[in-house]
Amino acid sequence: MKTVFLSSLASVGLLASVGAAADITGNIGLTSDYVFRGLSQTDEKPAIQGGLDYAHSSGAYAGVWASNVDFSESDFGATDEAHIEVDLYAGMTGKVGDLGWKFGGIYYAYPGVSDNSGLKYDYWEFGPTLTYPVGPATASLMVMWSPNFYNETGKGLYSELGLSAPVGSFTVGATFGHQDISRNLKFGAPDYNNWSLYASTTVAGIGLKLAYTDTDLSGSDCFGGAEPFGDWCDGRAVFSVSKAL
């Protein structure tokens, strides 16, 4: 499947050769904790992140993004641990009146984790994102479906509502999401809700963002509750800095 996805990325890239405009941009960032859908991916430690994005005037896009991760697999005897996440993605964007839309796929890869370890982390997600202006604010809806979610935990469905608005030189916003997982026991947690509040701005070309994220998972529901796993689902403030390249 990865080969098929990479081939589709290459096909998108060929669009540039037919004379239409295309842009390639990069980004790099540092965050106090890599939090994904309310769950710490770095054992509550900082992360260095970055990526490259390709955008075509037709609306086609593709990119790659990476971050360090720490799932503390050695705490349960695993020897082939995940230290990096690499996301490959592609899709199309467009507008219908004021309604903005995007449909794409993401392949989450964790190179270095051997299949012999029994840790089959790599997975796909596909789905749309819609945006719509509400006065000075922008509302969003994202729905992502996975045929076999993280660590082969069966079908997964993530839905998220968002609202953001400019306030002076800042953007403030909030999100509320719900994650459904078919094989909750193998995943280590029941289906759960997560939410965030954030404010972001740019100073001298540097992006600054402060967010508070939380879930409705109790400590015992969060991957068994044992240290350090039981803390990964707690509420936390996250500070991030980023730079477009």
Beta strands, then each sheet from edge to edge (+ up, - down):
strand 1: 22-31
strand 2: 35-36
strand 3: 39-40
strand 4: 47-56
strand 5: 60-68
strand 6: 84-96
strand 7: 99-109
strand 8: 123-134
strand 9: 137-146
strand 10: 156-167
strand 11: 170-181
strand 12: 192-203
strand 13: 206-215
strand 14: 236-244
sheet 1: 1+ 4- 5+ 6- 7+ 8- 9+ 10- 11+ 12- 13+ 14- 1+
sheet 2: 2+ 3-
end
